[in-house]
């Protein structure tokens, strides 16, 4: 997950989460799964929604576990 390419307003807002141990563990888990099978979204698109709307313009964020792809 390419957090360095994340919009700067989101990067600043989420920095404290990126620095926590669970985030590194999650990255390793997803990286491992990507080696075994297809995982959506593509690594380059993980933060795409955040790049389309800066943090200060966001009004509501809905996070779902099972996105529909294709």
N, C-alpha and C positions, 0 to 999 in steps of 0.2 A: 504494500500500500504506500503510495508515494505521497506522504504528507508534506514533503518539501514543495510540491507543486500546488498545494492547497492555497486558496485565496488568503491573503494576509490577514484579513479581519477574522476569518475562522481559525487560522493558525494561532493567532494571539489568544482567542477565546478558548480553544481546545488544548493549548499547550500543557496545562496542568494534567490533563488526561493522558496526553501522549507520553508524559514523563513517568506515569505509574507503571508498576510491574505488569499488571494485567494486560496492558496494551501491547507490550513486547511479547507476552505469551500468546495473545490473540494473533499477532502478526505471524508468529512461528507456526501456529496451528493452521492458519489459512494457507501459508506458504507450503506446508506439508500436504494439505489437501489438494492444492493446485498441481502437485507432482503426481497425484494418484488419479485425479479425474478433472472434469471440467467444472470450474467454479465461476459463477456469475456474481457481480459484474466482472469484466476484465479488470486486471490490476490497474490499468491506466484510467479506469472510469469510476473507481471506488468513491472518490470525493467529487465527482463531476457535479452533482446537485449543489454542493456548497460553492463551487466555482461559478455557478450560474447566478447565484444570489448572495451578495455580501451579507455578513452577519447582521449588520445594522438595518438592512432592508427586509429581513425575514420577520414575519409576523407569527407564523405557526410552523412547527416541524412535526411531521408524522413519521414515525419510525416503525417499519414493519419487518417481520421476520422472514416472510415468504413472498418475495417479489415475483411477479410473473415476467418471464423473459420469453420473447418470441412468440 
